[in-house]
Structure formats: structure tokens, C-alpha cells
Amino acid sequence: MKLRIAVSVIAWLLSLPGMFFHFMFATTALDAWSAWPNTGSLTPYADIWIAATLPLSALAWPALAWMNMEWIGDRPAPVALPIVGSVLALAWLVVAIEAAFFLVLVAPCVLLAIYLVAWHLRRRWQADRSVMPTPPGDAA
């Protein structure tokens, strides 16, 4: 458990600059999104996609924190959490490939998230398999 806490603290501390920039960009996107109808200009689809998904992608951080806490406690998270967190984190990068520098800033948490998604899905699958009822013909 101490190793898990140490890994988590190191990953989160190293990713703090990236989290700061992510929330800064997300609030800027929210401002742009709220001002867009008043500008009267047509925005390219990519800009609308980024303005809509960037603030949503900030919700991936609480999902990662939840998965992290469950991992430290050696409990599998609900199966939807790793999937939804991954989709939220990756959705805006589909269009914003030029923001790949951001991945360098959050690389420790990205690597932790990849591991945690695999760990939680595997643990959930193992837990579901262990409580499956025995088919009627197989009972001894």
C-alpha cells in the first residue's frame, strides 16, 4: 500500500503543471463557447468540437483520482469509470493533435491512468467471474 501511495503522489505532483494548463485551457474554452453565439461569425467545426470537449475532458481528472483511491484501497472501481474517464480524456485530442505538448506535461498521470484502467477492468472482470452462479447441470 505504501508503494501505491508513493507512486500516486509522485505521478500527481509531476503532473501538476499539466493539470494547471488543462484547467486554464478548459476555462478559456468555456469562455469562448459562451461568447460564440454573440460573435455572429461561423466557427470551424474543429473549434466547436474543441470548445465543447475540452471542458468535459477536465472531468477525467476526478475520474482518475477516484480510480487512484480505489487502487490504493485495493478495490475495483465501477466498470464504467475507467471507460468514461478514458473517453473524456481522449475525446478532444482527436481534433487537437497540435496540443500534443500537453501530453508531455501530464505524462506521469497518463501512464498511471493507462495502468489503472487495465488494473480496474481486470479486477472487475475477475470479481464478476468469481461470483457467477454455477449452471444447474454443473452442480455437484
C-alpha positions as CSV (number, residue, x, y, z in Angstrom):
1,M,0.0,0.0,0.0
2,K,2.9,2.4,0.8
3,L,4.3,1.8,-2.7
4,R,0.9,2.6,-4.3
5,I,0.7,5.8,-2.3
6,A,4.2,6.8,-3.3
7,V,3.6,6.1,-7.0
8,S,0.4,8.1,-6.8
9,V,1.9,11.1,-5.1
10,I,4.9,11.2,-7.4
11,A,2.7,11.0,-10.6
12,W,0.2,13.6,-9.4
13,L,3.0,16.0,-8.3
14,L,4.8,15.7,-11.6
15,S,1.6,16.3,-13.5
16,L,0.5,19.4,-11.6
17,P,1.8,21.8,-14.3
18,G,-0.2,19.9,-16.9
19,M,-3.3,19.9,-14.7
20,F,-3.0,23.7,-14.3
21,F,-2.7,24.2,-18.0
22,H,-5.6,21.8,-18.7
23,F,-8.0,23.7,-16.3
24,M,-6.7,27.0,-17.7
25,F,-7.5,25.9,-21.3
26,A,-10.8,24.4,-20.2
27,T,-12.0,27.6,-18.7
28,T,-10.8,29.6,-21.7
29,A,-12.8,27.2,-23.9
30,L,-15.9,27.7,-21.7
31,D,-15.5,31.5,-22.2
32,A,-15.1,31.1,-25.9
33,W,-18.1,28.7,-26.0
34,S,-20.3,31.1,-24.1
35,A,-19.3,34.1,-26.3
36,W,-19.6,32.2,-29.6
37,P,-23.4,32.9,-30.3
38,N,-22.8,36.7,-29.8
39,T,-19.9,37.0,-32.2
40,G,-22.1,36.3,-35.3
41,S,-19.2,34.5,-37.0
42,L,-19.1,31.0,-38.2
43,T,-16.6,28.9,-36.4
44,P,-15.0,25.8,-38.0
45,Y,-16.3,22.5,-36.8
46,A,-12.9,21.7,-35.1
47,D,-13.1,24.8,-33.0
48,I,-16.6,23.9,-31.8
49,W,-15.5,20.4,-31.1
50,I,-12.6,21.6,-29.0
51,A,-14.6,24.2,-27.2
52,A,-17.2,21.6,-26.3
53,T,-15.0,18.7,-25.4
54,L,-12.1,20.4,-23.6
55,P,-14.2,21.4,-20.6
56,L,-15.7,17.9,-20.5
57,S,-12.2,16.4,-20.6
58,A,-11.4,18.2,-17.3
59,L,-13.8,15.7,-15.7
60,A,-11.2,13.0,-16.5
61,W,-9.1,14.2,-13.5
62,P,-11.7,13.4,-10.9
63,A,-12.2,10.0,-12.6
64,L,-8.5,9.4,-12.3
65,A,-8.5,10.5,-8.7
66,W,-11.4,8.1,-7.9
67,M,-9.6,5.2,-9.7
68,N,-6.4,6.1,-7.8
69,M,-8.1,6.0,-4.4
70,E,-9.8,2.7,-5.2
71,W,-6.4,1.2,-6.4
72,I,-4.7,2.3,-3.1
73,G,-7.5,0.6,-1.2
74,D,-7.2,-2.5,-3.4
75,R,-10.8,-2.3,-4.6
76,P,-12.0,-2.4,-8.2
77,A,-13.8,0.8,-9.4
78,P,-17.2,0.5,-11.1
79,V,-16.7,-0.7,-14.7
80,A,-18.0,2.4,-16.3
81,L,-15.5,4.7,-14.5
82,P,-12.3,3.7,-16.4
83,I,-14.2,3.7,-19.7
84,V,-15.9,7.0,-19.3
85,G,-12.7,8.6,-17.8
86,S,-10.7,7.4,-20.8
87,V,-13.2,8.7,-23.3
88,L,-13.4,12.1,-21.6
89,A,-9.6,12.3,-21.5
90,L,-9.1,11.4,-25.2
91,A,-12.1,13.0,-26.9
92,W,-10.7,16.4,-27.5
93,L,-7.2,15.1,-28.6
94,V,-8.8,13.7,-31.7
95,V,-9.0,17.2,-33.2
96,A,-6.3,18.9,-31.2
97,I,-3.3,16.9,-32.2
98,E,-1.2,20.1,-32.2
99,A,-1.7,20.2,-28.4
100,A,0.4,17.1,-28.0
101,F,2.9,19.1,-25.9
102,F,0.2,18.8,-23.2
103,L,0.9,15.1,-23.0
104,V,4.4,15.7,-22.0
105,L,3.2,17.8,-19.1
106,V,0.8,15.1,-17.9
107,A,2.8,12.0,-18.9
108,P,3.1,10.6,-15.4
109,C,-0.6,10.7,-14.8
110,V,-1.3,9.4,-18.3
111,L,0.9,6.4,-17.6
112,L,-0.7,5.9,-14.2
113,A,-4.2,6.2,-15.9
114,I,-3.3,3.5,-18.5
115,Y,-2.2,1.2,-15.8
116,L,-5.2,1.9,-13.6
117,V,-7.7,1.4,-16.4
118,A,-6.2,-2.0,-17.1
119,W,-6.0,-2.9,-13.4
120,H,-9.6,-1.9,-12.7
121,L,-11.1,-3.6,-15.7
122,R,-9.1,-6.8,-15.0
123,R,-10.0,-6.7,-11.3
124,R,-13.7,-6.1,-12.1
125,W,-13.7,-8.9,-14.6
126,Q,-12.1,-11.3,-12.0
127,A,-14.6,-10.2,-9.4
128,D,-17.5,-10.8,-11.8
129,R,-16.2,-14.2,-12.8
130,S,-15.8,-15.3,-9.2
131,V,-19.5,-14.6,-8.3
132,M,-21.0,-16.1,-11.4
133,P,-23.7,-18.7,-10.5
134,T,-22.9,-22.3,-11.3
135,P,-25.1,-23.6,-14.2
136,P,-27.7,-26.1,-13.0
137,G,-26.1,-29.1,-14.8
138,D,-22.7,-28.5,-13.2
139,A,-23.8,-28.6,-9.5
140,A,-22.2,-31.4,-7.6
